Amino acid sequence: DGGITQSPKYLFRKEGQNVTLSCEQNLNHDAMYWYRQDPGQGLRLIYYSQIVNDFQKGDIAEGYSVSREKKESFPLTVTSAQKNPTAFYLCASSATGGGAFGYTFGSGTRLTVV
Amino acid sequence: GENVEQHPSTLSVQEGDSAVIKCTYSDSASNYFPWYKQELGKRPQLIIDIRSNVGEKKDQRIAVTLNKTAKHFSLHITETQPEDSAVYFCAASRGAGGTSYGKLTFGQGTILTVHP
């Protein structure tokens, strides 16, 4: 069953703590993305990657970090520098190959600061 | 960079009526325009998309129109049903290649409510 898997579904972070959100895909997609969703603000791009060992900052990268050591995996770390991390985080992947293609989204991780 | 504006932010219709959601974009190089439906607490799912070489595309009760000159595109849902109630997002991309990596810029979303 091909798809994109995010874990955990719910995550609670204490003040000053770093947490890592997992994103794994078996679609053989080259590109992967992380978006943050807040109520009434749509989807905002945090980081994206087209190939292994390469990634680019999106519109709201401050306080976040990523790695792309494998094609299948694109984990996102929310660092203590992110002052307002409570949000719904969505990972997505897409094919590339010279054209534009729609995303396949994971089911999301809801992060809450406690 | 690309900027996508979506209107209205909320839309309420009676079952059986039509619903129209409109988006404008700023980057004239954008050439791919997908629409996503997101039900409460779930992931967004692609429902229809259109590329810049086409002016209109239809899939059963859903259609999308594109006006490249005016840089706007619209989603049309006919004969709405309660299960159409969701948040709808439009998006735009200039495609993969160069520095864009095929990334999508999303509109703010429209909350559609269909009353039985």
Interface residues (C-beta under 8 A of the other chain):
Chain A: A31 Y33 Y35 G40 Q41 G42 L43 R44 L45 Y48 S49 Q50 Q56 G58 D59 L90 S94 T96 G97 G98 G99 A100 F101 G102 Y103 T104 F105 G106 S107 G108
Chain B: G1 Q6 S9 N31 Y32 P34 K42 R43 P44 Q45 L46 D49 R51 F89 S93 R94 G95 A96 G97 T99 Y101 G102 K103 L104 T105 F106 G107 Q108 G109
